[in-house]
Amino acid sequence: MFDKQTGTGSQRKFWPIVMTGLAVSLLAFVGFLLFQHLKSLERQVTRLQNDLQESRDTIREAAEASQLALVRATRSEENARLAALGRTQAEEARAEAAKQAEQAHEEANAATEQAQLAREETERIRHEREVELQRLQQALGKIAETQRTALGLVMTLGSESVKFDFDKATLRPENRELLSRIAGVLLTAHGFRIQVFGHTDDVGSDEYNQGLSERRAQAVRDYLVEGGVAPSLITTRGFGKSSPRVPGTDPNARAKNRRVEIGIIDSLIGYQGEVAQKTRH
């Protein structure tokens, strides 16, 4: 009786201990499981944070790439616009150059045609002036010695036609008649200038003969003006004894050197210089 009661009382004391141990063990196990679960959750959170950061980095890189692509696209569009503008300008420049080239070609053709017409007109005028000079030479040659030069005509009024007395510049009556005939021929001509040159023999000083030759040229000029020749067409010059027609100091040579020359220059063709210079010896 005693033993049975003792055993039963022991069991009653042991079960609470066992149950407490089991409870503690269970709590420990549950705690472990919770810890493991928390660790797992922490790892998941870390992975999610890493994934989120990677996503942010990816989004940022994508945004940067998109911005760069937009910049490149904008530049490409601008370059394309500039290229198109450049092509347009180049085409316009080519068109303008072609237009100018065509205009220059037309102007060149027109200039060539005008030059040809000018040459033909010049040749026509030269032919007409040549015919006129030949007519004058024939008409004047019947009055006094008349020679053709490169610049026109020159008449020599020497002792055979116009006689000047020694140391005189006065025209004789027969000289006036001859000069009237010359003036009559000159009045039928147009487009000419007339040069009158006076000369002396070798007697006397250079200064004196220079003045004498000028007076002789002026006397002939004045009479031609009286005969109707326009004074604006006539110029005079004296050469003194510097340009003798023939050499020598005998009376015959000196008579030939006391002379007046009349040069006739075509003013339409525009000769320059003194027509009588070609005939001096």
ABEGO torsion letter per residue (X at the ends): XAAAAAAAAAAAAAAAAAAAAAAAAAAAAAAAAAAAAAAAAAAAAAAAAAAAAAAAAAAAAAAAAAAAAAAAAAAAAAAAAAAAAAAAAAAAAAAAAAAAAAAAAAAAAAAAAAAAAAAAAAAAAAAAAAAAAAAAAAAAAAABBBBBBAAEBBBBBBAAABBBBBGBABBBAAAAAAAAAAAAAAAABBGBBBBBBBBBBABEBAAAAAAAAAAAAAAAAAAAAAAGBBAAABBBBBAEAABBABBEABAAAAAAABBBBBBBBBAAAGBBEBAAAAABX
